[in-house]
Amino acid sequence: MCVAQRGSQFYGTFDFTAKPFDWGKGYSRPAVPAGEYVVYEVPLRTFTASPSSGLPAERRGTFLGFMDKARPMAADDNTFTALLSVEHSAGRSQV
């Protein structure tokens, strides 16, 4: 059996006794063969930080700003999105 068919189980960082994450009812894996995945890696803050993002200043460089841009990414056949460098920055109340 292919790993992509079996799926994976992540037990949490250093917690090997935790139960697998429950994605909830109605969740299904994308119906895309593993060799055809499109993975988009997004540096969260810089993805929407520029005024050219078209977002209001208070949403630029934030999770909320990313959410505003996520739907168009899904429409572009993006299978998975990886958020890069999500960390707290001194002097910023939101990431």
RAPE-V20947 format. One record per pair of residues at least 24 apart in sequence whose C-alpha atoms are under 10 Angstrom apart, sorted by sequence separation. I is the first residue (numbers start at 1). GAP is how many residues later the second one is. If there is no record, write none. Layout:
# RAPE-V20947
i->(I/I)
gap->(GAP/GAP)
This chain:
# RAPE-V20947
i->(5/42/4/5/4/5/4/62/64/65/3/4/62/63/64/2/62/63/40/61/62/61/59/60/47/58/59/38/39/40/44/45/38/39/40/41/42/43/44/45/37/38/39/40/41/42/43/44/45/37/38/39/40/41/42/43/44/45/37/38/39/40/41/42/43/44/45/36/37/38/39/40/41/42/43/44/42/32/31/30/45/30/45/44)
gap->(24/24/25/28/29/29/30/30/30/30/31/31/31/31/31/32/32/32/33/33/33/34/35/35/36/36/36/38/38/38/38/38/39/39/39/39/39/39/39/39/40/40/40/40/40/40/40/40/40/41/41/41/41/41/41/41/41/41/42/42/42/42/42/42/42/42/42/43/43/43/43/43/43/43/43/43/44/47/48/49/49/50/50/51)
